Structure formats: structure tokens, C-alpha cells
Amino acid sequence: MTAEIYVSTDVEADGPIPGPHSMLSFGSAAFSAEGELLSTFSANLELLEGAAGNPETMAWWAGQPEAWALTRSNLQPPATAMANYLAWLKALPGKPVFVGYPVAYDFLFVYWYLMRFTGESPFSHSALDIKTFAMAMLKLPYRESTKRHMPKRWFPASPHTHVALDDAIEQGQLFCNMLAEHRAQP
């Protein structure tokens, strides 16, 4: 059986959906099932041709000038970044499983960009949502399964910076803590 590698991924974007809006930056942190950080990948992307920032999203970014500036440095064409990301995913020592919080947002962008610029996705159509996993573990309704209802012991000491790779590592550690606790239950 091939080992699963949990690829915690965080996306920073200038709008709610890819195409009309651009993925500004993304970071992925690959973890073993035992919680070992195996490898990381991050890239800042040039804007999509013809895309524009969503006014509400751009107003939010106006309040995050340091994080915004970090997404706009060392830019790569999306085709280059996604080809490099695909190669990184394929080199992982197991089958990649996309992990996100919220997974619907991050996976939407990464999957769209992979398909648009490489024509394939090693994740297939699958993604693991940390919030849904918390719902199952905590036995709470989905809308109550937020970070503020999660036990403090699940959280790493890492801050949430809105820098994609930092946030991917933080949420990957959160997921691995949850997974270890879940597996330890009788």
C-alpha cells in the first residue's frame, strides 16, 4: 500500500474564484501520517491576463499591507510555477492528499491552476477538509466546527500570518495533531 502524504495547502488570492481573479501566492507543506514535515513548496504568481481583483477582497488586502507585499515579490508566470509544483508533487514519497481549511476555497484555486497550466492534478478530484474532520471528531454541527471551538491542544505555536507557506505549515500541524488524536482513540 502506498503511503499517503498530506499536502496542507494555503492560497492567497485577489478574489473568490479563479479565472476572473488571480491566485497571488500559494504554499504547500507535505506531512507524513506521523506528522513529520517532509518538504515544502511555495510560489508567488503573476496575475492572470484579463483578471482583476475583487473589490471586497482588495479592501481586505488594504488592511494587510505586509502580507500583500510578500505576495507581490519574486513573481513567476503561472505556467512555470504550476509545472514546478506538479514536479514537486510527483516527487513526494507517496500519494498526495490535498488538505485545506477551508478546503473548498484552496482546492478550487490549486486544481483550476493545475488543470489550466499543466493539464493534470495528482490530487485527482479529492481534498480533505480540516473543518469537516473537526466536525466528526468533536461531534458538532458543521457551522460550529470552527477553530474557536477546537481544543487548544490541537493548535501548534505557529502564528497565522497570511503568508501562504506559513499558514500551510500551521494548518498541516493542526491536521496532524488531530489525526494523531483520532488514531489514538480506541
C-alpha positions in Angstrom: 0.0 0.0 0.0 1.4 3.4 -1.0 1.7 5.9 1.9 -0.5 8.9 1.9 1.3 12.3 2.0 -0.8 15.0 3.5 -0.2 18.2 1.5 -1.5 21.1 3.6 -2.0 24.0 1.2 -2.9 27.6 1.6 -3.8 30.0 -1.1 -3.8 33.8 -1.2 -5.9 35.3 -4.0 -7.4 38.6 -5.1 -11.0 37.3 -5.4 -13.3 34.4 -4.6 -12.8 32.3 -7.8 -10.0 31.6 -10.2 -10.3 32.9 -13.8 -11.9 36.3 -13.2 -9.5 36.6 -10.2 -5.9 35.5 -9.7 -4.1 33.3 -7.2 -1.5 35.6 -5.8 0.5 33.1 -3.8 0.3 29.5 -2.6 2.2 27.3 -0.2 2.1 23.6 0.4 3.7 21.6 3.3 3.9 17.9 2.8 3.5 15.8 6.0 3.7 12.1 6.7 0.8 10.5 8.6 3.1 10.6 11.7 3.3 14.4 11.5 6.8 14.7 10.0 7.2 17.8 7.8 8.8 16.2 4.7 9.0 19.1 2.2 7.6 22.5 1.3 6.8 24.4 -1.9 5.7 28.0 -2.4 5.3 30.4 -5.2 4.1 33.9 -5.9 2.3 34.2 -9.2 1.9 36.9 -11.8 -1.7 37.9 -12.3 -3.8 36.2 -14.9 -4.2 38.1 -18.1 -7.6 39.8 -18.1 -8.3 39.1 -14.5 -9.0 41.8 -11.9 -9.1 42.0 -8.1 -12.5 41.7 -6.5 -13.3 45.0 -4.7 -14.2 43.3 -1.4 -11.1 41.2 -1.4 -8.9 44.1 -2.3 -10.4 46.1 0.6 -9.4 43.3 2.9 -5.8 43.2 1.4 -5.6 47.0 2.0 -5.6 46.2 5.7 -2.8 43.6 5.3 0.0 45.6 3.5 2.9 43.5 4.7 1.3 40.2 3.6 0.2 41.8 0.3 3.8 43.0 -0.4 5.1 39.5 0.3 2.7 38.0 -2.3 3.9 40.5 -4.9 7.7 39.7 -4.7 9.6 37.2 -6.8 6.7 36.6 -9.2 6.6 33.7 -11.5 4.4 33.1 -14.6 1.6 30.7 -13.5 2.6 28.1 -16.1 6.2 27.9 -14.7 5.0 27.8 -11.1 2.4 25.1 -11.7 4.9 22.9 -13.7 7.4 23.1 -10.9 4.6 22.4 -8.4 3.4 19.3 -10.4 7.0 18.0 -10.4 7.3 18.6 -6.7 4.1 16.7 -6.0 5.1 13.8 -8.2 8.5 13.6 -6.3 6.8 13.2 -2.9 7.4 9.7 -1.3 3.7 8.7 -1.5 0.3 9.5 -2.9 -0.5 13.2 -2.2 -3.8 14.1 -0.4 -4.8 17.7 -0.5 -5.6 19.2 2.9 -7.1 22.6 3.5 -9.0 24.9 5.8 -11.4 25.7 4.1 -10.6 23.1 1.5 -13.3 24.3 -0.9 -11.5 27.6 -1.5 -7.9 26.5 -1.6 -8.5 23.3 -3.6 -10.6 25.3 -6.1 -7.7 27.6 -7.0 -5.0 24.9 -7.0 -7.0 22.4 -9.0 -8.0 25.1 -11.5 -4.4 26.3 -11.9 -3.0 22.8 -12.2 -5.6 21.8 -14.9 -5.2 25.1 -16.8 -1.4 25.2 -16.8 -0.4 21.5 -16.7 -3.4 19.6 -17.8 -3.3 17.3 -14.7 -3.7 17.0 -11.0 -2.1 14.3 -8.8 -4.8 15.1 -6.3 -7.5 13.8 -8.7 -10.8 15.3 -7.6 -10.2 14.7 -3.9 -9.5 17.0 -1.0 -9.6 16.6 2.8 -11.3 19.4 4.8 -9.9 20.1 8.3 -13.2 21.6 9.4 -15.2 18.5 8.3 -12.7 16.3 10.1 -13.2 18.5 13.2 -17.0 18.2 12.9 -16.6 14.4 13.0 -14.1 14.4 15.9 -16.0 16.9 18.0 -19.5 15.7 17.2 -20.6 19.2 16.5 -22.7 20.7 13.7 -20.6 21.8 10.7 -21.1 25.5 11.2 -19.9 25.2 14.9 -16.8 23.2 13.9 -14.6 26.3 13.7 -11.2 26.9 15.1 -12.6 28.7 18.1 -14.5 25.5 19.1 -11.4 23.3 18.6 -9.4 22.3 21.6 -6.2 24.3 22.2 -4.1 21.1 22.3 -4.6 20.7 18.5 -3.0 24.0 17.6 0.7 24.5 17.0 2.5 27.5 18.4 2.9 28.9 14.8 1.1 32.2 14.1 -1.4 32.7 11.3 0.4 35.2 9.1 -1.5 35.2 5.8 1.8 34.2 4.2 0.8 31.1 2.3 3.6 28.8 3.3 3.5 29.8 6.9 -0.2 29.2 7.0 0.1 25.8 5.2 2.6 24.6 7.8 0.4 25.8 10.6 -2.7 24.1 9.3 -0.7 21.0 8.4 0.4 20.8 12.0 -3.1 21.3 13.2 -4.3 18.5 10.9 -1.5 16.1 12.0 -2.4 16.8 15.7 -6.0 16.0 15.0 -5.1 12.8 13.1 -2.8 11.6 15.8 -5.5 12.1 18.4 -8.1 10.4 16.2 -5.8 7.4 15.6 -5.1 7.0 19.3 -8.8 6.7 20.2 -10.0 3.1 20.9 
